[in-house]
Amino acid sequence: MHLTVAIDCMGGDHGPHVTVPAALDYLRRTPEVNAILVGQQDAITAELRKLNADAEPHLGVQHASETVNMDEPPAAALRGKKDSSMRVAVNLVKDGTAHACVSAGNTGALMAISRFVLKTLPDIERPAICSVLPTLKGHTYVLDLGANVDCTAEHLLQFGVMGATLVSSVENKEQPSVGLLNIGQEDIKGNEMVKQAAELLHASGLNFYGNVEGDDIYQGTTDVVVCDGFVGNVLLKTSEGLARMLGTYLREEFNRNVLTRLSGVVALPVINAFKRRTDPRRYNGASLLGLRGIVVKSHGAADRFAFRVAIGRAVDEARGGVLNHISERMSVIQEGTA
Amino acid sequence: MHLTVAIDCMGGDHGPHVTVPAALDYLRRTPEVNAILVGQQDAITAELRKLNADAEPHLGVQHASETVNMDEPPAAALRGKKDSSMRVAVNLVKDGTAHACVSAGNTGALMAISRFVLKTLPDIERPAICSVLPTLKGHTYVLDLGANVDCTAEHLLQFGVMGATLVSSVENKEQPSVGLLNIGQEDIKGNEMVKQAAELLHASGLNFYGNVEGDDIYQGTTDVVVCDGFVGNVLLKTSEGLARMLGTYLREEFNRNVLTRLSGVVALPVINAFKRRTDPRRYNGASLLGLRGIVVKSHGAADRFAFRVAIGRAVDEARGGVLNHISERMSVIQEGTA
């Protein structure tokens, strides 16, 4: 079956200059997928013309007269801009025209619009933001990364189900392991909410590993790490900040004088291999999980390469049938507790 | 005035092999400080003899017959081992013999014993664990790192006061800036507790910067970052894990083949400079703040260099008079709200 992905071409820091070429790159590598480019028709067709892609097969353009700004309050975007490129892309998923959508726009607005238009899956109270992070063993899926700041134990259980289902749908892992992010000191092991969540996860039928600590994330201890959105957002941004600081330090040391600069030239292939391996663009694309439709959020600053990765993630989720799997798994759990 | 520091020589992964030489290193560089080495007399004097330091001036030994194990439940250590080296070191602070103490032992036990023996300062409900982290601009103090997992807004205010007072006492900064760790999305900015804490911090008379996000920590946006202990512990361990992963990646890339190994030899001075700059041993020593006595916790795996750094931190806090300053500041705030 040909899958169709709707692409909000106006979102992100760069808009159509990045999103349109990224979409073309993706389509040319993946001819069995159709794309609908959503946004200002003029801007999109101008980009397509520049790239000699006016008559690209598997490509459609859907005009949308408005654009959600990166700093626009979500409520304003939701109520005030019914014809935004973001809203139209999500609508295409809602009405079944597209199997998934991608946007590099404002996260809060995308979540608000997606929730309003698509609604949540049965038995899922809150959608969560799930990203992939690199680890020593490969990669791991972490959720929630900031959609929910006051979570209950039930929410964490639902995050566990959604994360595990995403991994099994997209990566063909039968029983992905799920870790619950906690802290390690003996007599104060976690707050009440996390303790309850551990009990629910134990009883869920998931491959629940138990508690993991912050360093287990990059260690790759489990396939999925579950935490509340406040903690997840802090750990993600802290990681970004630390990686940036270490990169700056390394650059500064290589730039210290003529000798160190020369050694930098000699070490360039190694440094480049290291950079490729830790390139965050390879992990671009956060899934808004728990909705009745697949929505992937690209980093706002994504370049052509990174945005293409996010498109791929959305298509992979549609191909893996992640939504049906989440619903099946949740209904089994609900029966178990009923 | 000669300051005296009590050193739990039995704590940590290495015990007296590391703690005794580290203490000697410190005393030889800082002749105006006295040290009391606490623990098994035989083990300590054997180490001193090895180091030709039997008759070291400014050095005393205080025998303690028991040792708290690294994995011992804090309650057991507190109730069952009244003559542990950890307990005796804290007692020396309590009775005024020492101005501060240092231990590389079990964090939970050290906190439980310190709280029981020393009690908290007036108007401080909970002690917090505060560490220094490197930043792009220098370093920042982060608390709480795991002592308290269910914090109220008032606790966060107290952490802010303690952190700011520590910085002004130890670093002679008049009005250190205090940031409140939060997450950045527009309509869900933080949970209720953090919102209330922001109001309290605004009204506190501290140099309150406002909300900071995870990446602000290593950016060095503020002198102090305040968060609850669950979040702080996760961000600290996540950072450790990420730094370890990146270090491993870099090493692997340099070890890939003969050519990359050769370039590693050429780049060695740069790599070593980078390692020195990011060496976590330079930041060893977490302060247990809010007690009626100065207690510093060294990393359990600390080596001689790292443990010496932790001793220095304890002495600097005693010299800066941090406890009196916290009490003064808290009583001003209490009067303001009364």
Interface residues (C-beta under 8 A of the other chain):
Chain A: D71 P73 P74 A75 N106 T107 G108 A112 P134 T135 L136 G146 A147 N148 V149 D150 L181 I183 G184 Q185 E186 D187 I188 G190 N191 E192 V194 E213 G214 D215 D216 I217 Y218 Q219 C227 G229 F230 V231 N233 V234 L235 L236 K237 T238 S239 E240 G241 L242 A243 R244 M245 L246 T248 Y249 L250 E253 F254 R256 L259 T260 S263 G264 V266 A267 P269 V270 A273 F274 R277 T278
Chain B: D71 P73 P74 A75 N106 T107 G108 A112 P134 T135 L136 G146 A147 N148 V149 D150 L181 I183 G184 Q185 E186 D187 I188 G190 N191 E192 V194 E213 G214 D215 D216 I217 Y218 Q219 C227 G229 F230 V231 N233 V234 L235 L236 K237 T238 S239 E240 G241 L242 A243 R244 M245 L246 T248 Y249 L250 E253 F254 R256 L259 T260 S263 G264 V266 A267 P269 V270 A273 F274 R277 T278
